[in-house]
């Protein structure tokens, strides 16, 4: 009997197992392989966007799904998704731009089809503190410049060096934002895609530092980056003296001589040490570009190598308006937006409504019923009065807030004089008078994340999905009379162009600036080392004189700027540029998000910087854009 019962149980279990759906993802789509390379050799800057390069191969059936990157085991971390089509026999490389709000030490990438993971890979990560100086070296020598991990630099708690290949450099400038310095050595930079070169130029213009090595392989290393270098390399090599490097490294270099690539310095290039044809440095926007005429590998093993580069590299402040919104989900829009539909009725209106309600439901109702001799109807008239007042209150509120959804945008557009490309950080707020869902779509290369604020009680996180045509949010639920906010960061063609002619004087920079673009720059201001000068509105083709001997101090608190009906411009300046807004300047921390040695032009335009489609149509927006342009130094 016992044996028969056991046999029956075993048979039933076998039947149940045979009926269970398959759970092994690999069995659903055999032939798939996936390899992911996150960050910069596994390292990334906490709070900043970084690339995840994913190589996929499909030797099985056709697959159409979504690539997803997440940080497993971490609370309040976003996920990032991209649609992908993998026909049989295909090989593809896809790059996801991702960020971590904390210090996640592992990531998970999955290929999902119809809700099931076909293949996945877990990867270890190395988070880099915001106050550490991050250096990446693009080249073929994995031991090059490793001594720089011992480099001591003002404003940082240490340095981190990581090596990458040339094809691992991102095509998205925002994915380089967490990097302080990029060394390029002994590689052919003409192999870089135009999108990679554009990303490097934009990144340098916003505060990055590019160092290109010379020597025998220097001409190849310079070829694809010639338009940003401080020199014009020749094709000839000459023996040279390296001993002047002792002035920077503190000890005699070894070796003392080596082959030098002959170059012709461009205007504005400074030689380091002064008068020696060894290192040339020039400012490029807010950043810097350095060219070494000697092979960077020559100094391997020299004890003065980290000391030398600590003198050449600079702790340039990084103005990153979206940093706080990404990490803390704090939207600048919450402090700036003055949307009338979000305001509460005045105390007088509320008091009048309550008084009318009390009079009608109390003595008014009683007097009317007594007059007609129907006091027993009170059980019906009181609830009816409550319903009528509630309906009237709802209709009044609906009328005050409007019956249409509204999309509001404030943006900060950063760039450098003479550059055609820049970066926009746009804060969007979608107001809905009713509980409703919306489908949004953003341009290609947009990096979208969610922020919180106002009375947004939506618990469902948003799920942006990118593809080759843009970024989509298919189901953004907004509660009654609420605002849901997003942060969108993207490279873009600069809408404004300026040209300056500045020189140094005892009182500060002196000269003029001219609007050479087609868009007016409203309420323009020039800023230098905490001082500012009002220029008024610069119409296309108009110019203004700059004289910091007459400038005012205490930027941004002393700035008098007019507001409009929807946006508080003064509050926007205070939030962005006040000295206590450290979250907007993560690396290195100098008390201000702007470089004190730089001259900046800021100004406004009442148009949105970023077009957004809502429910399949380009949505009208209330917009305000602040331009922050680094001028060429004197």
Secondary structure, 3 states (H helix, E strand, C coil): CHHHHHHHHHHHHHHHHHHCCCCCHHHHCCCEEEEEEECECCEEECCCCEEEEEEEEECCCCEEEEEEEECCCCCCCCCEEEEEEECCCCEEEEEEEECCCCCCCEEEEEEEECCEEEEEEEEECEEECCCCEEEEEECCCCCCCHHHHHCCCCCCCCEEEEEECHHHCCCCHHHHCCCCEEEECCCCHHHCCHHHHHHHHHHHHCCCEEEECCHHHHHHHHHCCHHHCCEEEEEEEEEEECHHHHHHHCCCCCCCEEEEEEEEECCCCEEECCCCCCEEEEEECCEEEEEECECHHHHCCCCCHHHHHHHHCCCCCCCCCCHHHHHHCECHHHHHECCHHHCCCCHHHHHHHHHHHHHHHHHHHHHHHHHHCCHHHHHHHHHHHHHHHHHHHHHHHHHHHCCCCEEEEEEEEEEECCCCEEEEEEEEEEEECCCEEEEEEECCCCEEEEEECCCCCCCCCCCCEEECCEEEEEEEEECCCEEEEEEEEEEEECCCCEEEEEECCCCCCEEEEEECCCCCEEEEEEEECCEEEEEEEECCCCEEEEEHHHCECCCCCCCCCCCCCCECHHHHHHHHHCCCCHHHCCCCCCCCCCCCCCEEEEEEECCCCCCCEECCEECCEEEEEEEEEECCCC
